[in-house]
Structures are given as structure tokens and as C-alpha cells.
Amino acid sequence: MSTDRPAGEALGGLAPVVPPATGQQAELRRGGAVVRVAELAGLLREFSVDGTTYTETWPDDELPPMGCGLVLVPWPNRVAGARWPLDGRPQLLDVTEPSRGNASHGLLRNTGYRIVLGQPDAIRMHATVFPQHGYPFHLETAVEYRLTDAGLRVTHTVANLGAERAPLGVGAHPYLRIGDVPSADLTVTIAADTMVTVDDRQIPVERVPVDGTRFDLRRGAAVGGLGADTGFTDLTAAAGGRFEHLVTAPDGRGLMLWTDPDFGWVQVFTPGNFPGPGHPESRTAVAIEPMTCAADAFNNGWGLRWLGPGETWSGSWGLTPLPAGWLSADDSPSAAG
């Protein structure tokens, strides 16, 4: 593991070293695989193998576009109106999505994680959620990025340090790609029987079968023109009980996003205005976001976990590159990870 130098001192008239906008970075390597992560929000900055990049990246002097690479704790997605009830008392969170009046993507989006373990092929970072208005609970959280023979494994751990049980959801926000293939040309496959309909604030209304809708992604659909910002559940388990979702390129190469059974929800987001390199023009991108609960779970309870005093939860997801021809290979991708 290598890390960027921290911000330099302006001594003797020398200009300080300017760190990346997302803080200190670490680089992991294993064979031809490379991962870059950063302090801010425990960010995944890059995952590549043998020169092929499998996640979206962005310039060091910019913040992550559209939540790219964030860790989402203690809730993923949104809390409607930044309000939720606790034992009959309204809890008021900060509004972090002003255009819709919601609280978005948890409480650690602007928090720097602390590196507590660094190895050439793995890193573990911690961040604390302190009791605060709207969320009066005390959590210690960790994210570990580890390169394996199969690809990248990401493990989230959350411990409740307080004396009361705490509501908890965990998610991540990776945008996936396959090298230089335009994301609009990719196919996305999601192993889900049910989708979530939403109102104009992107807040869930009901769960409905995907059958007969354009969001039936079980056999794959083109990313270009999909226009998804959609949650899914009732996931179909693969071998070993885990869930597997895919993006595939026209040449047959693929990338699997797999999750533990605890990640029973997934959000697919295919914006058409993702910033291009240097922002000469926007382009289509595709995020597959593993989540342990639905959007607005603090209100609707869909998938919400309650962590008891002193209790610890841990769950993993990962990325596995698949070569051209993998569909006809004898080895099942379900064995990877």
C-alpha cells in the first residue's frame, strides 16, 4: 500500500503541497490489480486490472461527481423530508438534498475516515457517527478494501457504542464501467423480481413486480436510454446464497457486483449527464448501489436493521471482472470473490 503525502507545510517561503480534494489517498496492488481509496467518505476512487478500469474516476482536484464511490452510513439513499419518528418523537435531520427537501446518503458524506490498517493489498478505515440532532446514536464504522485473486472485496462493519438500539442501513455508490467502452453501450443485469415506484421526490410509494416493465432487468437491458434511478428487491440468490448483478460489454467482457445476503436491496442509477473527463461534455454512466435497506427505510421500515447496544454488524460486497467468453466457461462466476 502506498499513500499520498499529507498537506505540506508552507515553511521558508515554500508553497504547500496541495492534497487531493478528497484527502489522503491510498493505493493497493495485487498482481495487475490496482485500487485507490481516499479519506473523504471512505471513497473508492479506482478499481482496475491489467490497465482496464472498472469504476468511474475523476480529477484529484474535484469532489466525487454524483456521489461516485461514497460509503453510505447510517442510511443509504434518502430520508423523506429529512424527518422520521423515533418512539413517537419526530427526528429532524439536516436537509442535504435541497432540490427535493430530503436527507441524502447518510451522515459520513463529508467526514474523513481514519486509516487504521494498511497492507500492500488491503486497507481498513474507520469513521465515527456521533450522537446528533435527528440521529441520537453513537456508532463506530469501518470499511475494508481488499484485493483478492477474484477482484475487489469490500467489507463494512458497524458497532453500536451507545446504550440504546440504533436504526441502521448501509450502502455504497460505485459507478461501474468496462475500460473505454461507452457506458451507454453496456448491458445491465439485475437479479430482482420487484422494483420500487417513487414520487417526485424519489421517495418510495410501493413495491411492484418488474414483470412487463422496462425495468425488468433480469435478462439484461441496454444502459443507454434506460433512464433508471430505481430501487429493486426480492433478489434471486446465486450459488452460495449471495446476490450477483452484472454489466457486460458488446465484446463479451463483464463485471460482476456481488453482495452478501444482507444487501437485499439495490439501486440502479443511469444518469445521462455524468461529467466527462475535464468536463468537455456529459455522458451516460451506470451505478449499481448495494444497499441493506430501501430508500426512506427510517420511515417505511423496508429492510431496516436495528443494532442493539454493544452489537456489531458486518457485511461484504465486491467486484469481479469477467473475461470475454465467461458465459461459456466451465467455472461459475458464483465461485469468485
C-alpha positions in Angstrom: 0.0 0.0 0.0 1.2 3.5 -0.8 -0.2 6.7 0.4 -0.1 10.3 -0.9 1.9 12.8 1.2 -0.3 14.8 3.5 -0.6 18.5 3.0 2.8 20.1 3.2 3.9 22.9 5.4 4.5 26.3 3.9 7.9 26.7 5.5 10.7 29.0 4.4 8.5 30.6 1.7 7.9 27.3 0.0 4.4 26.7 -1.3 2.5 23.9 0.5 1.8 20.6 -1.2 -1.9 20.6 -2.2 -3.6 17.4 -1.3 -6.5 15.9 -3.4 -9.9 17.4 -2.7 -10.9 14.1 -1.2 -8.0 14.0 1.2 -5.2 11.5 1.7 -5.3 8.6 -0.8 -4.0 5.1 -0.6 -3.1 2.7 -3.4 -3.4 -1.0 -3.2 -1.9 -3.5 -5.5 -2.1 -7.3 -6.1 -0.7 -8.6 -9.4 -2.1 -6.5 -12.1 -5.0 -5.2 -9.9 -5.0 -1.6 -8.5 -7.4 0.1 -6.1 -7.3 3.7 -5.0 -9.3 4.9 -2.0 -9.5 8.3 -0.2 -10.2 9.6 3.3 -13.4 11.5 2.4 -16.5 9.3 2.9 -14.2 6.2 2.6 -14.2 6.7 -1.1 -13.5 4.1 -3.8 -11.5 6.2 -6.3 -10.5 3.4 -8.7 -10.5 -0.3 -9.4 -8.6 -1.5 -12.4 -7.0 -4.8 -13.5 -4.2 -5.0 -16.1 -4.9 -1.5 -17.3 -8.7 -1.9 -17.7 -10.6 0.5 -15.4 -13.8 -0.9 -13.9 -15.0 2.1 -11.9 -15.5 5.7 -12.8 -12.8 8.1 -11.8 -12.5 11.9 -11.5 -9.7 14.5 -11.2 -7.9 14.8 -7.9 -8.9 18.5 -7.5 -12.6 17.7 -7.6 -15.2 16.2 -5.3 -16.8 12.9 -6.4 -19.4 13.6 -9.0 -22.9 12.4 -8.3 -21.9 10.6 -5.1 -19.4 8.5 -7.0 -17.7 5.9 -4.7 -19.3 7.0 -1.4 -19.8 4.8 1.6 -23.4 5.4 2.8 -23.9 5.1 6.6 -26.2 5.0 8.7 -28.6 5.0 5.8 -28.3 4.8 2.0 -30.4 6.8 -0.4 -32.9 9.2 1.2 -35.0 10.1 4.2 -38.1 11.8 3.1 -38.3 15.4 4.2 -35.3 14.8 6.5 -37.8 13.6 9.1 -38.5 10.3 10.8 -40.2 9.2 14.0 -38.5 7.6 17.0 -40.7 6.3 19.7 -43.4 8.8 18.7 -41.0 11.8 18.7 -40.1 13.5 15.3 -36.4 13.4 14.5 -35.1 16.3 12.2 -32.1 15.7 10.1 -30.2 18.2 8.0 -31.6 18.6 4.5 -28.7 17.5 2.3 -30.8 17.3 -1.0 -32.2 20.8 -1.1 -33.9 20.3 -4.5 -36.2 17.6 -3.0 -36.0 18.5 0.7 -34.6 15.2 1.8 -31.7 13.9 3.8 -29.4 12.0 1.4 -26.8 9.3 1.7 -26.2 9.2 5.4 -24.1 11.2 7.8 -20.5 10.5 6.7 -20.5 12.0 3.2 -18.3 14.9 4.4 -16.4 13.0 7.0 -12.7 12.0 6.7 -12.1 8.3 7.5 -9.0 7.3 9.6 -6.6 4.6 8.2 -6.1 2.0 11.0 -4.7 -0.8 8.9 -2.6 -0.7 5.8 -1.2 -3.5 3.7 0.0 -3.7 0.1 -3.3 -5.3 -0.9 -5.7 -4.2 1.8 -6.7 -1.1 3.8 -9.1 -0.6 6.7 -10.6 2.8 7.5 -12.7 3.9 10.5 -15.2 6.8 11.0 -17.4 7.7 13.9 -21.1 8.7 13.8 -21.5 10.9 16.9 -25.0 11.4 18.5 -26.6 14.5 16.9 -29.9 16.0 16.1 -32.0 13.7 14.0 -29.8 10.7 14.9 -29.1 10.5 18.6 -26.9 7.4 18.4 -23.2 6.6 18.7 -21.7 4.3 16.1 -18.2 3.2 15.1 -17.9 2.3 11.5 -15.3 0.7 9.3 -14.8 -0.1 5.6 -12.1 -2.5 4.4 -11.0 -2.7 0.8 -9.1 -5.9 0.0 -7.8 -7.2 -3.3 -8.2 -11.0 -3.8 -7.5 -13.4 -6.7 -11.1 -12.8 -7.9 -11.0 -9.0 -7.7 -12.1 -6.5 -5.0 -13.8 -7.3 -1.8 -15.4 -4.5 0.3 -16.4 -5.2 3.9 -18.5 -2.8 6.1 -18.6 -3.1 9.9 -20.7 -1.1 12.2 -20.7 -1.2 16.1 -23.3 0.4 18.3 -21.4 2.2 21.1 -24.5 3.6 22.7 -26.9 2.4 25.3 -30.0 2.4 23.0 -30.7 0.3 19.9 -30.0 2.3 16.7 -31.6 2.1 13.3 -29.1 1.2 10.6 -28.8 1.0 6.9 -25.5 0.6 4.9 -24.8 1.1 1.2 -22.2 2.0 -1.3 -22.3 4.1 -4.5 -19.9 2.6 -7.1 -20.3 3.6 -10.8 -19.2 0.8 -13.0 -17.5 0.7 -16.4 -15.5 -1.7 -18.6 -12.5 0.1 -19.8 -13.1 2.6 -22.5 -16.4 1.0 -23.6 -19.0 3.8 -23.5 -21.4 3.1 -20.6 -24.4 3.7 -22.9 -23.3 0.6 -24.8 -23.2 -1.7 -21.8 -25.9 -4.1 -20.7 -27.0 -4.1 -17.1 -28.5 -7.3 -15.5 -30.1 -7.2 -12.0 -31.3 -10.3 -10.3 -34.5 -8.7 -8.9 -38.2 -9.6 -9.1 -39.5 -6.5 -7.5 -39.0 -2.7 -8.2 -39.9 0.3 -6.1 -42.1 3.0 -7.5 -41.4 6.6 -6.2 -42.9 10.0 -6.0 -41.5 13.2 -7.4 -39.0 13.4 -4.5 -37.6 9.9 -5.3 -39.3 8.6 -2.1 -40.8 5.0 -2.3 -44.5 4.6 -2.8 -44.9 0.9 -3.3 -43.2 -2.3 -4.3 -44.4 -3.9 -7.6 -43.3 -6.8 -9.8 -40.9 -6.0 -12.6 -42.8 -8.2 -15.0 -43.8 -6.4 -18.1 -42.0 -3.2 -17.2 -39.0 -1.6 -18.8 -37.2 -2.2 -15.5 -37.3 -6.0 -15.8 -33.5 -6.3 -15.9 -33.3 -10.0 -15.1 -32.2 -10.8 -18.6 -30.3 -7.6 -19.2 -31.1 -4.2 -20.7 -29.1 -1.6 -22.5 -27.8 1.2 -20.2 -28.3 3.8 -22.9 -31.8 5.3 -22.7 -32.7 3.2 -19.7 -33.2 6.4 -17.5 -33.1 4.5 -14.2 -33.0 5.8 -10.7 -34.8 2.8 -9.4 -34.6 0.5 -6.3 -35.0 -3.2 -6.5 -35.5 -6.1 -4.1 -36.7 -9.7 -3.9 -33.3 -10.6 -5.3 -32.6 -14.1 -6.6 -29.7 -15.8 -4.8 -26.9 -17.4 -6.8 -24.8 -20.3 -5.7 -23.7 -19.8 -2.0 -26.6 -17.6 -1.3 -25.1 -14.3 -2.4 -26.7 -11.9 -4.9 -25.0 -11.2 -8.3 -25.5 -8.2 -10.7 -23.7 -7.6 -14.0 -22.7 -5.1 -16.5 -21.5 -6.6 -19.8 -19.8 -5.1 -22.9 -20.6 -5.9 -26.5 -17.3 -7.8 -26.8 -18.4 -10.2 -24.1 -16.4 -8.9 -21.2 -18.2 -8.4 -18.0 -18.1 -7.1 -14.4 -20.0 -8.7 -11.6 -21.1 -6.8 -8.5 -21.8 -9.5 -5.9 -23.1 -9.0 -2.3 -23.8 -10.9 0.9 -27.4 -11.8 1.6 -27.7 -8.8 3.9 -27.6 -6.5 0.9 -31.1 -7.3 -0.1 -31.7 -4.1 -2.0 -30.0 -2.5 -4.9 -30.4 0.9 -6.6 -29.7 1.3 -10.3 -28.8 4.8 -11.5 -28.1 5.6 -15.1 -27.7 9.4 -15.4 -27.2 10.9 -18.8 -25.3 13.9 -17.5 -22.3 12.3 -15.7 -19.3 14.7 -16.1 -16.8 13.7 -18.7 -13.0 13.9 -18.2 -12.3 17.5 -17.9 -16.0 18.1 -18.4 -15.9 18.8 -22.2 -19.3 17.1 -22.3 -21.5 14.9 -20.2 -22.1 11.3 -20.8 -24.1 8.3 -19.6 -22.9 6.4 -16.6 -24.2 3.4 -14.6 -24.2 3.0 -10.8 -25.2 -0.3 -9.2 -25.6 0.5 -5.5 -25.7 -2.3 -3.0 -28.0 -1.5 0.0 -29.1 -3.3 3.1 -32.4 -1.4 3.1 -34.7 0.6 0.9 -34.8 4.3 0.4 -36.6 6.1 3.3 -36.2 2.9 5.4 -36.3 5.1 8.6 -39.9 5.8 7.7 -41.1 2.7 5.8 -39.0 0.2 7.7 -38.3 -1.8 4.5 -35.1 -3.8 5.3 -34.2 -1.5 8.2 -31.9 -3.1 10.8 -31.9 -2.2 14.5 -28.5 -2.6 16.1 -28.6 -3.3 19.8 -26.3 -1.7 22.4 -22.8 -3.3 22.0 -23.9 -5.1 18.9 -21.7 -5.3 15.8 -22.8 -5.9 12.2 -20.6 -6.8 9.2 -21.4 -7.4 5.5 -19.5 -7.6 2.2 -19.8 -6.9 -1.5 -17.3 -7.0 -4.3 -16.4 -6.6 -7.9 -15.2 -9.5 -10.1 -14.0 -8.8 -13.7 -15.2 -11.5 -16.2 -13.3 -12.1 -19.4 -14.8 -12.4 -22.8 -16.3 -15.9 -23.2 -17.0 -16.3 -19.5 -20.6 -17.3 -20.1 -19.4 -20.5 -21.8 -16.7 -21.2 -19.3 -16.8 -24.2 -17.1 -16.1 -22.2 -13.9 -19.1 -20.5 -12.5 -18.6 -16.8 -11.6 -20.5 -17.6 -8.5 -17.4 -19.2 -7.1 -15.5 -15.9 -7.4 -15.0 -13.4 -4.6 
